[in-house]
Amino acid sequence: MTARILVVDDDVSLAEMISIVLRGEGYIPHQAFDGQDALAQIPEVKPDLVLLDVMLPGLDGIEVCTRIREFSGVPIIMLTAKGDTTDVVKGLESGADDYVVKPFNPKELVARIRTRLRPSSEGANSVISVGDITIDVPAHEVRRGEDRINLTPLEFDLLLALALKPQQVFTREMLLEQVWGYHYKADTRLVNVHVQRLRAKVEIDPDNPLIVQTVRGVGYRAGESVGQADSDS
Amino acid sequence: MMQAAWRAFLRGLGAPLRLWRGSLLTRTVGITVTLSGIAVTVIGGYMSLTIADSLFTGRSDQILSETARAATTAQSLFDNSVTPAGTIDVETANTAAQTAIRSAQSSPGGSGFAILRTPGQITAQTMTSTSTAGLDLSVVTTELRSRVVADPDQIHYQSVLVTVQGEQRPGLVSAASLQVPSAGQYELYLIYDLVDVQNTLTLIQQTLIAGSLALVLTIGVVTFFVVRLAIGPVRRAAQTAERLAQGFLEERLFEKGEDVIAVLARSFNKMADSMQSQIVKLATLSQVQQRFVSDVSHELRTPLTTIRLAGDVLYEQRESFSSENSRTLELLITQIERFEIMLTDLLEMSRYDAGAVALEVDEVNLVALVEDCLDQLSPLATQKGSNLVVEVRGGYGESEVDQRRIRRIILNFVGNAIDHGEGRPIVTFVDSNEDAVAIAVRDWGVGMTPDQVERVFDRFWRADPSRQRTTGGTGLGLAIASEDALAHGGRIDVWSEKGEGSCFRLTIPRAPLAEWRDSPLPLPPESDTIDSYLAEEDSTKGALA
């Protein structure tokens, strides 16, 4: 299956150039030139990934990101001109999975896209439980009792990475490598923001997390399973 | 011991001294009370003396005239007692004289008299010396007696202490001489007790002292209120100024009336208004600048991204190009990279200019960071024939620094050293002391003249424009490095000598903006290992020659 990628950028030349690069890599690019256009195209195109510029006329990238997240968990990579401002954090908080700072080179972009499109968790073909929730890996589902919890693919990967090794404490750098595919030192804010977003969904009390626990000064670990017997029955 | 005691004394003195220095009110009241106290004491003292003097003079004048009267009466009694036959009954005359004297001594305090025979006379008869019963004749001093004998025509007096009812009181003895016919010269002494004068004087003095104290106290209290009234507005102005300095630009003084305080308030408010508008204007300017920087950043980066993507796509296909085109493409791509670095540097510089820089502080091992940077630059160094050497003397612990910025500084130092190092070894030193860490990079290359050293942090300045550049510098490297060091509360120092090489030393506190005094490394540091490297190099050259 060839992945469809929606490129949202008001700069026509850049959108076209990115499309050329993506086609060269074997993806099928679609283009949108503003926020409204992008939101309109998503239901038709059903993209496997969205490349979203932060600065868009009218509806800005952060707003677009928030709206997409209301109905879809599609992986979103932000294109930002500013690597060290609050824009990055705002983008991530509104639901973007990753970001690439302009100017980027094609290899960097393609590497980011590949990581987000790669099928997750080929290792485990079972049902895992963390705290009081169960992760059905083949079905890509997370449940608390009978209630289904909607996670984006990235959040699912993050939770699964922690859940597969419940004994291990993961540093932010380890999670960046496993979940985001960064092999060099990258922005640890990615991990912080997404752990917050994940907790907001899976924890009963996000201020007192039981499923994704913080290990002070080191990183994160999965909470102990309490519902093992239920998942077996 | 002495020093400790002295220090304790100073400490004890500290609180009042601080109050004295710190409070205008205390000082003003203190000075006013002291000065008015001195004035009142002088005036009061003078008044007291004058009053005492005139009281005494008035009383002594009265006493002297009384004495003169008594003496005259007694003398005439004696003179008239001489019978036509020329005889005199001195004792009878004496008794009569005594009665006359007693009645003449009428003013208050007269406590007795004495008629004493002047010693050393040989006369026809002798009259008995008499004195009032119970009178202590010791108050009549020999000095006074000799004065009377020496000058019998005058009335004499002397201040003495008389004992009345067992207590000593101030007194006065007045004296005149009498010529008793046929009995010779006698001296008349009248003794007065001046306790009433003394009592009046004491009363006046007490009243004066009490009045003075009350006056000084009143002056102090009045001064206190007046000064407080006067400095109240000043104090409020100071508080308002403090609030303004803290950034509460809306703070103003209350304006009321037409007096000098109101003028102060109005001028103060006017100043605050103009300051506020200036600050707001500057803040707006700075915001505009920051927005401009951010817009430029976006606007330039988008086309640059397109260009770069296009270049890279073409670069992937370079095999199908002719060698000319391939080289052209290579040039295009290296220049795009250079443009990108320049843009990044420019933006960084404008961010510093706009004051929009925030450190991202991490616990960083500087030794590891230095080694990492040297690894990154070692291909370039090898290409230029320079050996990169590290001499670590300290700094193994973690320091709180912005890793990205410190890395940028180290890369800049070492990059420059490689560029100007003439292919000779380059030594990077790391050391630390209790409050600072330092990294110094020393080369033995071309070096710089003092003029050049002075300009080395100027933007876009290059020591030798004709020199081939390999590290792709933008001319902003050291300017940014210097800002990076400043942002940490640190500093970059340079040593250089033409033909001897250069040394750039970064010193930063262990935590951002903490206090530090001395850099852990001297400038330039003495290298332990470089001699062997240089010797080796010389011998290689020698062998080649």
Chai-1 contact restraints between the chains, C-beta under 6 A:
chainA,res_idxA,chainB,res_idxB,connection_type,confidence,min_distance_angstrom,max_distance_angstrom,comment,restraint_id
A,D11,B,T302,contact,1.0,0.0,6.0,A-B,restraint_1
A,S13,B,T306,contact,1.0,0.0,6.0,A-B,restraint_2
A,L14,B,T302,contact,1.0,0.0,6.0,A-B,restraint_3
A,L14,B,T305,contact,1.0,0.0,6.0,A-B,restraint_4
A,L14,B,T306,contact,1.0,0.0,6.0,A-B,restraint_5
A,M17,B,T306,contact,1.0,0.0,6.0,A-B,restraint_6
A,M17,B,L309,contact,1.0,0.0,6.0,A-B,restraint_7
A,M17,B,A310,contact,1.0,0.0,6.0,A-B,restraint_8
A,V21,B,L309,contact,1.0,0.0,6.0,A-B,restraint_9
A,M55,B,H298,contact,1.0,0.0,6.0,A-B,restraint_10
A,A81,B,S297,contact,1.0,0.0,6.0,A-B,restraint_11
A,A81,B,H298,contact,1.0,0.0,6.0,A-B,restraint_12
A,A81,B,R301,contact,1.0,0.0,6.0,A-B,restraint_13
A,K102,B,R301,contact,1.0,0.0,6.0,A-B,restraint_14
A,K102,B,T305,contact,1.0,0.0,6.0,A-B,restraint_15
A,P103,B,R301,contact,1.0,0.0,6.0,A-B,restraint_16
A,P103,B,L304,contact,1.0,0.0,6.0,A-B,restraint_17
A,P103,B,T305,contact,1.0,0.0,6.0,A-B,restraint_18
A,P103,B,R308,contact,1.0,0.0,6.0,A-B,restraint_19
A,P103,B,E340,contact,1.0,0.0,6.0,A-B,restraint_20
A,N105,B,D312,contact,1.0,0.0,6.0,A-B,restraint_21
A,P106,B,L309,contact,1.0,0.0,6.0,A-B,restraint_22
A,P106,B,D312,contact,1.0,0.0,6.0,A-B,restraint_23
